[in-house]
Every structure is written in structure tokens, then in C-alpha cells.
């Protein structure tokens, strides 16, 4: 007989120091978006079955993989043909309406990545790609993965790729908890200043940035600690009461039509019909 999986957030024995709360920015933001989705995604075991991958997720994963692997090519291979080969080898034909739509988006994605990389210094490799980073505070152990980090004029710059059809804004860069955490973690990891965070919108090549101060980073870390305190209480309630705990009420919004766990949430289903797997790419297709 297999033993139950031990909850890493489980409470300590009486008199023992409290463990740091283990979390990622995604976990923290899932709680703010919808406590019920948080419960299904992070606490329920077995986890409710999620819907199959959507087409825009396939495009995003391929784009991130190609932008990571591009720098493994030799300098003479860093060409449009090199990008084409990388997209072909990593393409995910999942979530699309049909083969024709998939082929059209494979071509479009190839062109968008190629155009984006035309502005890059292809002889200057990033400081890090898809690097795991971590940061500990007095109560919280945060971890996550950074798409890219550059070294510019002796400082580290955090780069996060975006592939949605919506172009990000400077407010997106300024208010992102994840980017502030990445900046703090990168500064400690490399022992270099890290104040600048950038969102790179691959479809348009647009870059939006924010320059953090020590105070603004501290505020975002304080925010993360505050969310983690709420999560610690909610996780404890779940251990005691399971799905009957009142902490996990749904937060119905228009985003429920996109939720991976919508099939298990009557309130989410009541918001409206589920969108197609390819709606984020071609709403009218």
C-alpha cells in the first residue's frame, strides 16, 4: 500500500519553529484570482482533471522553447533558417481547430520569433536562460523560473517573454509581483544590482520596462508575504475540513470561461459558455 503524499506546508509540531511557507508567484496569484481554482490546482488530491491544453498555450510554450534554445546554436547557425528548424522540431500541434490552423500559426510564430530576434545582438548571449531562482524571507520561501537574464553595464536585467495578442503596458511591468521577486532573487544570486525588469512582447517586438527601487521591491515582497499568510491559514483549514472549508469560495468573472477547472465549478459554468481551444488566437475562427 502506498503512503499518502506528505503536504510540504504541513504545520509543525508544538514548540517547533514554523516552517517557511513554500510558494511560487503563480501559486500566490492563483489564490488572488480564485480561491476555488487554487484549491483544485494546489490542494485537492487527486487533483481534478484539467481541460486539455489550448492552442495559445502551445504557441507560448514553443516560443519560449525556441528563444531558450536559439542561444545553443553556433553563431553561424543563428539565422532565420535556424529559427525555422527550431520551431519545426518543437512545434506542439495541440488545441488548434484543425491541421490548417496549426500550420498557419506555425508559420506565423516562426516569423514573429525571427523578427523579434533581428533586434538582438546575436553574438552576446544572455547571462541566464530559464534559470530557477529562489528567495527566502522570515516567513516565506519563494521560487520561480526566469525566462532570461541579461548583464548590461554591470547590472542584471530581468526579461520576461509575453506571447498573448495583448501588448503589455508599463503598468504590467511595474505591478508584477513575479518580476519584482525575480529582480530581488537575481541580485542575490549574481551579487550584482538588479533594478530593471522588462516585458518583451514577441508578436510585436515591443519592450516595456520598469526600474525598481529597493523600496518598491520591498513592497512587492511584503505583498507576497501577506498573501502567503492568508494561504497558510487556508491550507490549514483545508487539512482540517477538506473541500468543506469555507475559505475556498469561487470568484466568478469572465475569466471563468477560460478556466482549466471549469468543468468542476457550477458557478464558473454559469458565467457563460466555454470558449474554444483556439479562441485566444482567432476568436472568430
Buried (B, 14 or more C-beta within 10 A) or exposed (E): EEEEEEEEBEEEEEEEEEBBBBBBBEBBBBBEBBBBBBBBBBBBEEEBEBBEBBBBBBBBBBBBBBBBBBBEBEEEEBBBEBBBBBBEEBBBEBBBBEEEBBEBBBEEBBBBBBBBBEEBEBEEBBBBBBBEBBBEBEBBBBBBBBBBBBBEEEBBBBBBBBBBEEEBEEEBBBEBBBBBBBBBBBBEBBEBBBBBBBBBBBBBEBBBBBEBEEEBBEBBBEBBBEBBEBBBEBBBBBBEEEEEBEBBEBBBEEBBBBBBBBBBBEBBBEBEEBBBBBBBBBEEE
